[in-house]
Amino acid sequence: DRLSYDDVLWSGPGEVKTRDNFPVVPTKITQEVHSVLLAYDVNDRLGVRFVVPFIEQSTDHISIVPNYDDFNISSDGIGDVVVMGDYSFGATLNSAWRVIGGVSIPTGSIDEEGDTPRAPGDQQLPYTMQIGSGTWDIPLAVVYEKYGEQFHWGAEVIGKVRLGENDRDYRLGHRLGATVWTSVATSTGFRPGVRLSYSWQGEIEGEDASLAIPNPAFPYPAPVTDPSAFGGQQIDLSVYVDFTVAAGWSGRIDYTKPIWFDLNGPQSAQNYHLAFTVTTGF
């Protein structure tokens, strides 16, 4: 259900306080990721992938706290580095299966701080503003691709398993998803495509105690500090186009828009995702 900010923002002692209204409410979360992927093919079947993300993110808020009517918090840094193996099997002249697995190394910070209404000065930022997971995670995928003279289509099942808790006594939710896609070759060299994806993510297990306030009945000052207000399900529809940039260089522009949600909330729903990719080989 869509909720207005007034539905989620607690207006003070004149309004009944519940677990679903808060003195602080995020209104817009923006995240920008610059990611470098290095791939080495050991042989025709096995490849190794190494991914390093740099993350910049910020959140706008409204609140009833004096001097914090409207405020912004932000963070940036190197995220969790991922190392994966990519193995192809069952290949034919125009199809292939692939299994992908690896490890996500907790190189991203989970100790980002900023000025929030919780107390004077800088405090621990909420889960959404941390750069990494703080745990060793296992990304997994099974992919099937079919190649035709004009059409290319495929499907994949992906997941991410979180191992243990981090040193702030929580772990992010496990993730599971499934995707189908198809693209078509054109005489212009562009290959437009469409993709439909389902994703599920669990709630945060445990909690960072520093994000709570000393109120046993209502310990969470904002939805982004409540571990149970994370995760859920959504279906995304994407349109993309692959193209040649120059000899040996290719590109992709990818726009994704969610079309259905069932979220653990209240929480900020994703508005859209825009990606630009440039690839080359040596």
N, C-alpha and C positions, 0 to 999 in steps of 0.2 A: 504494500500500500504506500502510495506517495504521501508524505507528511510535509506540511509547511514548517518553516523555522519556528513559528509561534506554537506549533504543536509540540515541538521538542524542547524549546527554551522555557525553563521555569522562570516565572516573572517575579518570584519573591514570596515573602510570608503571606501575602494575600491570596495565593493560589496553592491548592493542594499539591504537595510534593509526592511524586511516585518514582518508581524505578525507570520510567520512560520519559521523564523530563529532567533537564539539567540546567545549572546556572551558566554553563559554557557550551556553545554549540559550534562545530566546524561548519563552514558554509561552502568552501571550495578547497579541494586538495589537488595540487598540480605536481606531476612528477615527470622529469626529463631524464632519460638514460642514454648515455653514449657508451656503446659496448664494442669491444674489439674481440673478434673470434679468429683464432689461428687454428688451422686444420692441417694435419699431416696424414696422408694416406700411406700406411705401412705396406699394403699390397692392394690387390683389386677388391678385396672383401673387407679389410679392417682399416679403420681410420681413427685418429685421435683428435679430439677437439679441446681447445683451451679458451675459456671465455673470461674476460675481465670487464666488469661494468663500472662506469663512473656515474653516480646518481646525484641529481639535484632535485630537491623537493621543498614545497612550502604549503602551508595551510592558513587560510583566512578564517577568522572566528568572529562571532558576536557573543556578548556576555552581559550579565547584569552586575558584574563586579566593577566598582568605581575605577575609573582611569583605564579600563579594559573593554570599553563598549565595542570597539572594533580593534582587532590586533592580528598580527601575523607571526608565525614561527617558521623556521626553515632549517634545513640541514643539507650537507653534501659530503661526498667522499667516495672512496673506492668501496664497492659492494662486495658480496661474497663471490670469490673466484670459483669457477666450475671447471672440472676436468672430466671428460667423457670419452668413452669408447663407442664407436659406431661400426656394427658388424652386419654385413649383407649376406643373405642366404636365400636359397630357393630361387635364384635368378633365372629368368628366361630371356629371350630376345627382346621382350617388351614389358617385363614386369620384374619386381624384386620385393623381397621382404627385408626389413632392417630391424635390428634390436639395438637400442641405445641405452647405456647405463653409465653411471659415474659417481662422482662425489662433489658436493658443494662445500667448499672450505669456508669456515666462519671468519673471513677477513674483514667483513663490514662491521662498523661500529654499532654497538647497542647501548652506548653511554652518551648519546648526543643530548646536550642541554640547551635551554633557551629561557627567555623571560615569559612566564605564564602567570595567570592570576592566582595560582595556587599558593604562592609565597613571594616575598621580595627577592629580587635577584634572579639568577639562573637556577632552574631545576631540571630534573630528568624530563625529557620530552616523551610524548605518548608513543605507543607502538608504531603508529603510522609514520612517524618522523625518524625512526631508527633506520640506519643504512643497511644493516644485515640482520640475519636471523639469530646469530649467536650460537647456533647448533650446527653439527655436521649433518648434512642432509643428503639424501640419495635420490637424484633425478633418474627416472626410467621412462622408456617409450618403446612401443612396437609400432612399426610403420609399414604400410603396404602401398606401393606405387605402381601404376599402370601407364605405360607410355604408348601413345598412338601417333600416327602421322600428323593428326590435327589436334586431338584431345589428349590431355594429361590429367589423370585423376588419381585420387588416393584417399587413404584414411589412416588415422593413428589413434592410439590410446596412450595417454601420458599420465605420469604421476610424480609426486615428490613426497618422500617419507622423511619426517623429521626424527632425529635420533636424540633422545634424552631431553634434558632441560639445559638452558644456558645459565650463566652465572648470575642472572637476575631472576632466577626461579620461575621461568616460563618457557614455553616453546610455542611457535606459531603452528597453525593448523596444518594437518596433512592436506595434500591436494590430489585431485583426480580429474581427468578430462578426456573427452573424445572429440575428434574432428573429422569431417569429410570435406573434400575440396575437389574442384575441377577447374581447368584452364584450357584455353583454345588458342592455337597459333593463328596469326593473321599474316596477310601478305606484306604488311608494313614492318614486320619484325617485332611488334608488340604482342605480348601474350596476356590478355586480361583473364582474370579468374574470380571465382567466388568461393567462400568458405563458410561452413556452418559449424559452430563449436559449442559444446556443453562443458561446463566446469563446475566442480564442487570443491569447497574448502571448509575444513572443520574450524571450530572455535579455537581460540587461544587456550591452551591448557596451563594451569598455574597462573601466577600474576606477578607483576613488578609492584611490590608493596609501596614503593615510593610514589606511585601515581595516584594512590588513594588518599582520601582525607579522613580525619578522625571522627567519622560519623557512622556508627555501626549499621544504621538503617539504610543510609544512602552514601556509600563510600566513594562513589565515582562522580567527579565534578563535570565530566564531559563524556559523550558516547565513546570517544576514542581511547578512554582510559578503562572501559569496561571489557574484560576479556570475553564475555559471552556475547558482545555485540560485534563479533567478527565472524566472517565466513558465511556460507550459504551456497546457493546455486544460481547460475545464470546461463543464458544461451546468447551467443554473439553471432552476428552476421557480418562478414567481412567482404570487401571488394578490393582487388589488388591488380597490379599490372607489372609484369616482368618485361625488361627491355635491355637492349645493348647500349652501354654508355660509350665505349670505344673498343678497339681491338683488345681482347683479353679482359675487358671489364664489363660487368653486367650490373643492373640495378633493379630495385623493386620499390614501389610505393604501395602502402597497405593501409586501408582505413577500416576500423572496426567499430561497430555500434551495437551495444547490448539491446536485445529485443524482448527479453523476459528475465525477471528476477524472482528469487525467493530467498531473501537474506535474513540472517540473524540480526536483529536490529534493536533500536534504530541505528542506522549507519549510513554513511555517504555512499550512494550508488555510483558506479562508474558511468561517466557521460560518453566518452569516446576514447579511442586509442589510435594514434597516427604514427606510422613507422616508415623510415627511409633506410634502405639497405643498399650498400655498394660492395661488390664482391670482385676479387681478382685472384688469379692463380699464378704460381711461380714454377 
